[in-house]
Amino acid sequence: MSTSLSRPGSGTLTDAVQGGRMNRRAWTVTAMLVVFQIIAFADKAVLGLVAGEAMPELGISAVEFGFIGSAFFFLYSVVSFGVGLLSRRVSVSWILLAMGVFWAVMQFPMLLGGGAAVLLVTRILLGGAEGPATAMSLASVHGWFAPQDRALPSNLVAAGSALGPVIAAPALAWVIVAFGWRWAFGVLGIVGIVWALVWLLVGSDGPFSVRRARPEEPAATAPEDEAAASGFDGQRVVPVRALLLSGSFAAAVLGGFGNFWTQGFLTTWSPQYLTGVIGLTLAEVGIVSTLPWLFGAGLLLGLGVLGRSLMRRGASVRAAIAVPFGAASVIAGAAFLLLPATGGALAVVLLTVAAGCAIIYPMLPSALAYTVAPAQRGLVMAVLGGVASIGAICSPFVIGLLMDAAGYRAPEAGEQRNPDAIASMAAGLHHGFALTGAVLLVASVVALMFLRPDRTGTRLQQRYASAGPA
């Protein structure tokens, strides 16, 4: 595809904009990416939902279960970085297809009778394959919209992350009750295959992305300046290491660490809290556990509309994205700190607010995307997600240790939890809530103070005016 905006013709960006075809295709791809994110986060949520039945049947303790929850993120960083590099040479559309197929395949071993070892291995492999999901989704959607219009579609894709458990939790809870916990994995595998088939038909890279021209499109002409060569946004390609060593990247990593910590905690242990401490049935958990994610999805959509409005009026990326992210994280941290002192309905409300405000990680890669050229977005987003995901590696295992230290022991198969076991579970999880609140408050303050994408992007452009790719 031509990199010049001033040369209209068949297959060019100008032709797509003038003909109105880009917007229709852009929103179709956006919808598919929302579903992609829903599936990805449903894959994370399923482990917590099956815990009550899987732990006794497989003979897994709280610490072992926490370790399996953490294992989902063991390869997150490595694969995220590798796929980020690959995205500079391979179409993001094909990367997304390959990821979707692999996710689906990894679900079926547990359906077919896998034990604890199989669960561990498949979770590690599945987590590695899902590591670049958010980065690749955002890189894809950014390729379909002009810079000033990206806040809303980006947050729509991000909202898919929150809608995954919202949609999956009630459906999977019903599947578990009706067909057994193994079929929860089977259903996700089938859904993944269906998505991949549809994406094969409708998915593609957008006109604002950097990709190889297709045969039917005119070949790119030699650029007249480096800005044109770097992509449609006018950003020059700069050494990625310069961004990775910046204060903005460090602040985004810490902010993301807090978000990933919360995600790992929630997807692994939240259903146990609702059944064991609050006293809900599995069917009720399937409904109540959707509330934080539904709240988070609504928050992301609201912040997306706000960010789009602010940026169209000339506001900075910091004001439109970074500051709202930091403010939401402050609220989340405070709510988590209050949770141990509450119970019943009030605890559910606080958990909803705390978790909902802490699952807005995709705002961070969206903010950093404005600091680099289109060709570098996928790599930067993937590296950010890979490093920040260490939070999700730590939290499930750490919470398991806290529960073990509090004296909690998982019941044997067919055994009911006694009052002492419930009390020890509550003590361990309450310590986990307090620790999570502290992590989020530190992360949010750092993000508010040091996440400045506009300043960082301008400085990099000025410093590396003639730099080549990293």
Secondary structure, DSSP 8 states (H G I E B T S, - for coil): ----TT---TTSHHHHHHHTHHHHHHHHHHHHHHHHHHHHHHHHHHHHHHHHHHHHHHT--HHHHHHHHHHTTTTHHHHHHHHHHHTTTS-HHHHHHHHHHHHHHHHHHHHTT--HHHHHHHHHHHHHHHTTHHHHHHHHHHTTS-GGG-HHHHHHHHHHHHHHHHHHHHHHHHHHHHH-THHHHHHHHHHHHHHHHHHHHH----TTS-----TTS------SSHHHHH-TT------HHHHHTSHHHHHHHHHHHHHHHHHHHHHHHHHHIIIIIS---HHHHHHHTHHHHHHHHHHHHHHHHHHHHHHHTT--HIIIIIHHHHHHHHHHHHHHHHGGG--HHHHHHHHHHHHHHT--TTHHHHHHGGGS-HHHHHHHHHHHHHHHTHHHHHHHHHHHHHHHHTT-----TT----HHHHHHHHHHHHHHHHHHHHHHHHHHHHHHHH--HHHHHHHHHHHTTT----
